[in-house]
Amino acid sequence: SAVGLANEGRASTRAEIQELMSGNLCRCGAYSNILAAVEEALPQFHNAAPKSEVNA
C-alpha cells in the first residue's frame, strides 16, 4: 500500500499518508514507525525516474 500511494504521488504529508493508509492496520504496534518510514521515503519516490508498470 505504501509503495502504491508513493508511486501514485497522492500523499505528501503525514496526515495524507495516514488517511490513505487508514484501511491498513498494523497489529504489531509499529504503525507510527511505518507512517514515519513512508513519510521519510516519499521524497525518494517523487524524485525517482518513472518506472514502467509490471504485469503480475
PDB file of N, CA, C and O in Angstrom:
ATOM      1  N   SER A   1       0.812  -1.197   0.000  1.00  0.00           N
ATOM      2  CA  SER A   1       0.000   0.000   0.000  1.00  0.00           C
ATOM      3  C   SER A   1       0.853   1.257   0.000  1.00  0.00           C
ATOM      4  O   SER A   1       0.550   2.221  -0.703  1.00  0.00           O
ATOM      5  N   ALA A   2       1.917   1.244   0.788  1.00  0.00           N
ATOM      6  CA  ALA A   2       2.789   2.413   0.871  1.00  0.00           C
ATOM      7  C   ALA A   2       3.465   2.682  -0.466  1.00  0.00           C
ATOM      8  O   ALA A   2       3.565   3.833  -0.890  1.00  0.00           O
ATOM      9  N   VAL A   3       3.925   1.637  -1.127  1.00  0.00           N
ATOM     10  CA  VAL A   3       4.570   1.807  -2.428  1.00  0.00           C
ATOM     11  C   VAL A   3       3.558   2.310  -3.445  1.00  0.00           C
ATOM     12  O   VAL A   3       3.882   3.161  -4.273  1.00  0.00           O
ATOM     13  N   GLY A   4       2.356   1.799  -3.392  1.00  0.00           N
ATOM     14  CA  GLY A   4       1.315   2.240  -4.313  1.00  0.00           C
ATOM     15  C   GLY A   4       0.999   3.712  -4.175  1.00  0.00           C
ATOM     16  O   GLY A   4       0.919   4.425  -5.175  1.00  0.00           O
ATOM     17  N   LEU A   5       0.818   4.180  -2.950  1.00  0.00           N
ATOM     18  CA  LEU A   5       0.498   5.602  -2.786  1.00  0.00           C
ATOM     19  C   LEU A   5       1.697   6.474  -3.119  1.00  0.00           C
ATOM     20  O   LEU A   5       1.531   7.600  -3.589  1.00  0.00           O
ATOM     21  N   ALA A   6       2.904   5.969  -2.883  1.00  0.00           N
ATOM     22  CA  ALA A   6       4.096   6.732  -3.250  1.00  0.00           C
ATOM     23  C   ALA A   6       4.219   6.829  -4.767  1.00  0.00           C
ATOM     24  O   ALA A   6       4.507   7.899  -5.303  1.00  0.00           O
ATOM     25  N   ASN A   7       4.001   5.714  -5.454  1.00  0.00           N
ATOM     26  CA  ASN A   7       4.082   5.721  -6.912  1.00  0.00           C
ATOM     27  C   ASN A   7       3.015   6.596  -7.543  1.00  0.00           C
ATOM     28  O   ASN A   7       3.248   7.205  -8.587  1.00  0.00           O
ATOM     29  N   GLU A   8       1.859   6.663  -6.928  1.00  0.00           N
ATOM     30  CA  GLU A   8       0.774   7.494  -7.449  1.00  0.00           C
ATOM     31  C   GLU A   8       0.987   8.965  -7.148  1.00  0.00           C
ATOM     32  O   GLU A   8       0.366   9.820  -7.780  1.00  0.00           O
ATOM     33  N   GLY A   9       1.859   9.276  -6.187  1.00  0.00           N
ATOM     34  CA  GLY A   9       2.137  10.665  -5.839  1.00  0.00           C
ATOM     35  C   GLY A   9       0.984  11.359  -5.145  1.00  0.00           C
ATOM     36  O   GLY A   9       0.884  12.586  -5.182  1.00  0.00           O
ATOM     37  N   ARG A  10       0.112  10.587  -4.512  1.00  0.00           N
ATOM     38  CA  ARG A  10      -1.075  11.178  -3.896  1.00  0.00           C
ATOM     39  C   ARG A  10      -0.829  11.711  -2.500  1.00  0.00           C
ATOM     40  O   ARG A  10      -1.642  12.489  -2.001  1.00  0.00           O
ATOM     41  N   ALA A  11       0.242  11.331  -1.857  1.00  0.00           N
ATOM     42  CA  ALA A  11       0.481  11.742  -0.476  1.00  0.00           C
ATOM     43  C   ALA A  11       1.766  12.545  -0.382  1.00  0.00           C
ATOM     44  O   ALA A  11       2.785  12.178  -0.967  1.00  0.00           O
ATOM     45  N   SER A  12       1.712  13.630   0.350  1.00  0.00           N
ATOM     46  CA  SER A  12       2.931  14.412   0.562  1.00  0.00           C
ATOM     47  C   SER A  12       3.108  14.808   2.019  1.00  0.00           C
ATOM     48  O   SER A  12       4.183  15.268   2.406  1.00  0.00           O
ATOM     49  N   THR A  13       2.086  14.640   2.823  1.00  0.00           N
ATOM     50  CA  THR A  13       2.192  14.972   4.246  1.00  0.00           C
ATOM     51  C   THR A  13       1.857  13.739   5.077  1.00  0.00           C
ATOM     52  O   THR A  13       1.244  12.790   4.588  1.00  0.00           O
ATOM     53  N   ARG A  14       2.269  13.772   6.335  1.00  0.00           N
ATOM     54  CA  ARG A  14       1.981  12.643   7.228  1.00  0.00           C
ATOM     55  C   ARG A  14       0.471  12.425   7.367  1.00  0.00           C
ATOM     56  O   ARG A  14       0.009  11.285   7.426  1.00  0.00           O
ATOM     57  N   ALA A  15      -0.288  13.511   7.419  1.00  0.00           N
ATOM     58  CA  ALA A  15      -1.745  13.394   7.535  1.00  0.00           C
ATOM     59  C   ALA A  15      -2.332  12.700   6.307  1.00  0.00           C
ATOM     60  O   ALA A  15      -3.233  11.871   6.439  1.00  0.00           O
ATOM     61  N   GLU A  16      -1.835  13.028   5.119  1.00  0.00           N
ATOM     62  CA  GLU A  16      -2.316  12.378   3.895  1.00  0.00           C
ATOM     63  C   GLU A  16      -1.926  10.900   3.876  1.00  0.00           C
ATOM     64  O   GLU A  16      -2.720  10.049   3.478  1.00  0.00           O
ATOM     65  N   ILE A  17      -0.710  10.605   4.306  1.00  0.00           N
ATOM     66  CA  ILE A  17      -0.264   9.216   4.378  1.00  0.00           C
ATOM     67  C   ILE A  17      -1.176   8.436   5.316  1.00  0.00           C
ATOM     68  O   ILE A  17      -1.638   7.343   4.986  1.00  0.00           O
ATOM     69  N   GLN A  18      -1.427   9.007   6.479  1.00  0.00           N
ATOM     70  CA  GLN A  18      -2.269   8.344   7.471  1.00  0.00           C
ATOM     71  C   GLN A  18      -3.672   8.106   6.925  1.00  0.00           C
ATOM     72  O   GLN A  18      -4.242   7.033   7.122  1.00  0.00           O
ATOM     73  N   GLU A  19      -4.224   9.089   6.248  1.00  0.00           N
ATOM     74  CA  GLU A  19      -5.569   8.956   5.682  1.00  0.00           C
ATOM     75  C   GLU A  19      -5.605   7.874   4.605  1.00  0.00           C
ATOM     76  O   GLU A  19      -6.502   7.032   4.598  1.00  0.00           O
ATOM     77  N   LEU A  20      -4.634   7.899   3.702  1.00  0.00           N
ATOM     78  CA  LEU A  20      -4.626   6.950   2.594  1.00  0.00           C
ATOM     79  C   LEU A  20      -4.315   5.522   3.037  1.00  0.00           C
ATOM     80  O   LEU A  20      -4.707   4.567   2.367  1.00  0.00           O
ATOM     81  N   MET A  21      -3.619   5.373   4.150  1.00  0.00           N
ATOM     82  CA  MET A  21      -3.292   4.044   4.656  1.00  0.00           C
ATOM     83  C   MET A  21      -4.209   3.614   5.794  1.00  0.00           C
ATOM     84  O   MET A  21      -3.949   2.603   6.446  1.00  0.00           O
ATOM     85  N   SER A  22      -5.263   4.355   6.038  1.00  0.00           N
ATOM     86  CA  SER A  22      -6.127   4.084   7.185  1.00  0.00           C
ATOM     87  C   SER A  22      -6.792   2.708   7.128  1.00  0.00           C
ATOM     88  O   SER A  22      -7.187   2.176   8.166  1.00  0.00           O
ATOM     89  N   GLY A  23      -6.920   2.138   5.962  1.00  0.00           N
ATOM     90  CA  GLY A  23      -7.514   0.812   5.851  1.00  0.00           C
ATOM     91  C   GLY A  23      -6.541  -0.317   6.117  1.00  0.00           C
ATOM     92  O   GLY A  23      -6.939  -1.481   6.167  1.00  0.00           O
ATOM     93  N   ASN A  24      -5.269   0.011   6.288  1.00  0.00           N
ATOM     94  CA  ASN A  24      -4.230  -0.990   6.527  1.00  0.00           C
ATOM     95  C   ASN A  24      -3.722  -0.851   7.949  1.00  0.00           C
ATOM     96  O   ASN A  24      -2.840  -0.038   8.224  1.00  0.00           O
ATOM     97  N   LEU A  25      -4.270  -1.631   8.837  1.00  0.00           N
ATOM     98  CA  LEU A  25      -3.880  -1.529  10.240  1.00  0.00           C
ATOM     99  C   LEU A  25      -2.784  -2.523  10.574  1.00  0.00           C
ATOM    100  O   LEU A  25      -2.805  -3.670  10.129  1.00  0.00           O
ATOM    101  N   CYS A  26      -1.831  -2.067  11.360  1.00  0.00           N
ATOM    102  CA  CYS A  26      -0.745  -2.919  11.836  1.00  0.00           C
ATOM    103  C   CYS A  26      -1.044  -3.297  13.276  1.00  0.00           C
ATOM    104  O   CYS A  26      -1.225  -2.428  14.129  1.00  0.00           O
ATOM    105  N   ARG A  27      -1.095  -4.572  13.540  1.00  0.00           N
ATOM    106  CA  ARG A  27      -1.390  -5.029  14.897  1.00  0.00           C
ATOM    107  C   ARG A  27      -0.140  -5.180  15.748  1.00  0.00           C
ATOM    108  O   ARG A  27      -0.238  -5.512  16.929  1.00  0.00           O
ATOM    109  N   CYS A  28       1.022  -4.943  15.178  1.00  0.00           N
ATOM    110  CA  CYS A  28       2.260  -5.164  15.912  1.00  0.00           C
ATOM    111  C   CYS A  28       2.661  -3.954  16.757  1.00  0.00           C
ATOM    112  O   CYS A  28       3.634  -4.029  17.507  1.00  0.00           O
ATOM    113  N   GLY A  29       1.941  -2.858  16.651  1.00  0.00           N
ATOM    114  CA  GLY A  29       2.261  -1.666  17.439  1.00  0.00           C
ATOM    115  C   GLY A  29       3.266  -0.752  16.777  1.00  0.00           C
ATOM    116  O   GLY A  29       3.689   0.236  17.377  1.00  0.00           O
ATOM    117  N   ALA A  30       3.658  -1.058  15.552  1.00  0.00           N
ATOM    118  CA  ALA A  30       4.664  -0.255  14.856  1.00  0.00           C
ATOM    119  C   ALA A  30       4.042   0.713  13.858  1.00  0.00           C
ATOM    120  O   ALA A  30       4.746   1.255  13.005  1.00  0.00           O
ATOM    121  N   TYR A  31       2.743   0.937  13.949  1.00  0.00           N
ATOM    122  CA  TYR A  31       2.044   1.763  12.966  1.00  0.00           C
ATOM    123  C   TYR A  31       2.667   3.148  12.836  1.00  0.00           C
ATOM    124  O   TYR A  31       2.844   3.639  11.721  1.00  0.00           O
ATOM    125  N   SER A  32       3.000   3.782  13.949  1.00  0.00           N
ATOM    126  CA  SER A  32       3.602   5.122  13.878  1.00  0.00           C
ATOM    127  C   SER A  32       4.973   5.065  13.214  1.00  0.00           C
ATOM    128  O   SER A  32       5.362   6.003  12.518  1.00  0.00           O
ATOM    129  N   ASN A  33       5.708   3.976  13.422  1.00  0.00           N
ATOM    130  CA  ASN A  33       7.007   3.823  12.758  1.00  0.00           C
ATOM    131  C   ASN A  33       6.838   3.612  11.259  1.00  0.00           C
ATOM    132  O   ASN A  33       7.645   4.096  10.465  1.00  0.00           O
ATOM    133  N   ILE A  34       5.799   2.897  10.877  1.00  0.00           N
ATOM    134  CA  ILE A  34       5.522   2.683   9.459  1.00  0.00           C
ATOM    135  C   ILE A  34       5.189   4.013   8.793  1.00  0.00           C
ATOM    136  O   ILE A  34       5.703   4.313   7.716  1.00  0.00           O
ATOM    137  N   LEU A  35       4.336   4.807   9.422  1.00  0.00           N
ATOM    138  CA  LEU A  35       3.991   6.125   8.871  1.00  0.00           C
ATOM    139  C   LEU A  35       5.233   6.994   8.737  1.00  0.00           C
ATOM    140  O   LEU A  35       5.407   7.673   7.724  1.00  0.00           O
ATOM    141  N   ALA A  36       6.094   6.981   9.743  1.00  0.00           N
ATOM    142  CA  ALA A  36       7.324   7.781   9.704  1.00  0.00           C
ATOM    143  C   ALA A  36       8.236   7.316   8.571  1.00  0.00           C
ATOM    144  O   ALA A  36       8.834   8.141   7.879  1.00  0.00           O
ATOM    145  N   ALA A  37       8.347   6.011   8.378  1.00  0.00           N
ATOM    146  CA  ALA A  37       9.190   5.479   7.311  1.00  0.00           C
ATOM    147  C   ALA A  37       8.655   5.862   5.935  1.00  0.00           C
ATOM    148  O   ALA A  37       9.425   6.225   5.046  1.00  0.00           O
ATOM    149  N   VAL A  38       7.343   5.782   5.760  1.00  0.00           N
ATOM    150  CA  VAL A  38       6.739   6.168   4.480  1.00  0.00           C
ATOM    151  C   VAL A  38       6.967   7.652   4.237  1.00  0.00           C
ATOM    152  O   VAL A  38       7.330   8.052   3.131  1.00  0.00           O
ATOM    153  N   GLU A  39       6.759   8.466   5.255  1.00  0.00           N
ATOM    154  CA  GLU A  39       6.963   9.909   5.129  1.00  0.00           C
ATOM    155  C   GLU A  39       8.406  10.214   4.733  1.00  0.00           C
ATOM    156  O   GLU A  39       8.650  11.091   3.904  1.00  0.00           O
ATOM    157  N   GLU A  40       9.351   9.505   5.313  1.00  0.00           N
ATOM    158  CA  GLU A  40      10.768   9.723   5.011  1.00  0.00           C
ATOM    159  C   GLU A  40      11.120   9.270   3.593  1.00  0.00           C
ATOM    160  O   GLU A  40      11.963   9.883   2.939  1.00  0.00           O
ATOM    161  N   ALA A  41      10.483   8.211   3.120  1.00  0.00           N
ATOM    162  CA  ALA A  41      10.809   7.650   1.811  1.00  0.00           C
ATOM    163  C   ALA A  41      10.131   8.366   0.645  1.00  0.00           C
ATOM    164  O   ALA A  41      10.608   8.269  -0.485  1.00  0.00           O
ATOM    165  N   LEU A  42       9.043   9.075   0.886  1.00  0.00           N
ATOM    166  CA  LEU A  42       8.291   9.696  -0.212  1.00  0.00           C
ATOM    167  C   LEU A  42       9.129  10.594  -1.116  1.00  0.00           C
ATOM    168  O   LEU A  42       8.981  10.510  -2.335  1.00  0.00           O
ATOM    169  N   PRO A  43      10.003  11.449  -0.585  1.00  0.00           N
ATOM    170  CA  PRO A  43      10.794  12.286  -1.493  1.00  0.00           C
ATOM    171  C   PRO A  43      11.630  11.469  -2.481  1.00  0.00           C
ATOM    172  O   PRO A  43      11.836  11.905  -3.613  1.00  0.00           O
ATOM    173  N   GLN A  44      12.107  10.311  -2.079  1.00  0.00           N
ATOM    174  CA  GLN A  44      12.881   9.457  -2.976  1.00  0.00           C
ATOM    175  C   GLN A  44      12.007   8.946  -4.115  1.00  0.00           C
ATOM    176  O   GLN A  44      12.465   8.861  -5.254  1.00  0.00           O
ATOM    177  N   PHE A  45      10.762   8.608  -3.820  1.00  0.00           N
ATOM    178  CA  PHE A  45       9.842   8.158  -4.861  1.00  0.00           C
ATOM    179  C   PHE A  45       9.491   9.304  -5.794  1.00  0.00           C
ATOM    180  O   PHE A  45       9.440   9.120  -7.009  1.00  0.00           O
ATOM    181  N   HIS A  46       9.250  10.477  -5.244  1.00  0.00           N
ATOM    182  CA  HIS A  46       8.842  11.618  -6.060  1.00  0.00           C
ATOM    183  C   HIS A  46       9.964  12.093  -6.969  1.00  0.00           C
ATOM    184  O   HIS A  46       9.698  12.633  -8.043  1.00  0.00           O
ATOM    185  N   ASN A  47      11.219  11.901  -6.558  1.00  0.00           N
ATOM    186  CA  ASN A  47      12.360  12.351  -7.351  1.00  0.00           C
ATOM    187  C   ASN A  47      12.892  11.275  -8.281  1.00  0.00           C
ATOM    188  O   ASN A  47      13.743  11.559  -9.123  1.00  0.00           O
ATOM    189  N   ALA A  48      12.412  10.057  -8.149  1.00  0.00           N
ATOM    190  CA  ALA A  48      12.888   8.948  -8.976  1.00  0.00           C
ATOM    191  C   ALA A  48      12.300   9.042 -10.374  1.00  0.00           C
ATOM    192  O   ALA A  48      11.230   9.611 -10.588  1.00  0.00           O
ATOM    193  N   ALA A  49      13.023   8.472 -11.306  1.00  0.00           N
ATOM    194  CA  ALA A  49      12.524   8.413 -12.677  1.00  0.00           C
ATOM    195  C   ALA A  49      11.304   7.509 -12.720  1.00  0.00           C
ATOM    196  O   ALA A  49      11.227   6.543 -11.961  1.00  0.00           O
ATOM    197  N   PRO A  50      10.354   7.803 -13.589  1.00  0.00           N
ATOM    198  CA  PRO A  50       9.158   6.956 -13.693  1.00  0.00           C
ATOM    199  C   PRO A  50       9.543   5.519 -14.020  1.00  0.00           C
ATOM    200  O   PRO A  50      10.444   5.268 -14.821  1.00  0.00           O
ATOM    201  N   LYS A  51       8.847   4.585 -13.387  1.00  0.00           N
ATOM    202  CA  LYS A  51       9.103   3.169 -13.615  1.00  0.00           C
ATOM    203  C   LYS A  51       8.003   2.608 -14.496  1.00  0.00           C
ATOM    204  O   LYS A  51       6.846   3.020 -14.412  1.00  0.00           O
ATOM    205  N   SER A  52       8.382   1.666 -15.338  1.00  0.00           N
ATOM    206  CA  SER A  52       7.360   1.041 -16.172  1.00  0.00           C
ATOM    207  C   SER A  52       6.527   0.108 -15.314  1.00  0.00           C
ATOM    208  O   SER A  52       6.988  -0.400 -14.292  1.00  0.00           O
ATOM    209  N   GLU A  53       5.303  -0.109 -15.742  1.00  0.00           N
ATOM    210  CA  GLU A  53       4.402  -0.975 -14.992  1.00  0.00           C
ATOM    211  C   GLU A  53       4.845  -2.420 -15.125  1.00  0.00           C
ATOM    212  O   GLU A  53       5.367  -2.838 -16.159  1.00  0.00           O
ATOM    213  N   VAL A  54       4.628  -3.166 -14.068  1.00  0.00           N
ATOM    214  CA  VAL A  54       4.942  -4.588 -14.065  1.00  0.00           C
ATOM    215  C   VAL A  54       3.630  -5.346 -14.036  1.00  0.00           C
ATOM    216  O   VAL A  54       2.795  -5.119 -13.160  1.00  0.00           O
ATOM    217  N   ASN A  55       3.450  -6.228 -14.972  1.00  0.00           N
ATOM    218  CA  ASN A  55       2.243  -7.052 -15.001  1.00  0.00           C
ATOM    219  C   ASN A  55       2.486  -8.299 -14.178  1.00  0.00           C
ATOM    220  O   ASN A  55       3.409  -9.068 -14.446  1.00  0.00           O
ATOM    221  N   ALA A  56       1.646  -8.491 -13.170  1.00  0.00           N
ATOM    222  CA  ALA A  56       1.825  -9.663 -12.305  1.00  0.00           C
ATOM    223  C   ALA A  56       0.809 -10.725 -12.598  1.00  0.00           C
ATOM    224  O   ALA A  56       0.816 -11.778 -11.962  1.00  0.00           O
TER     225      ALA A  56
END
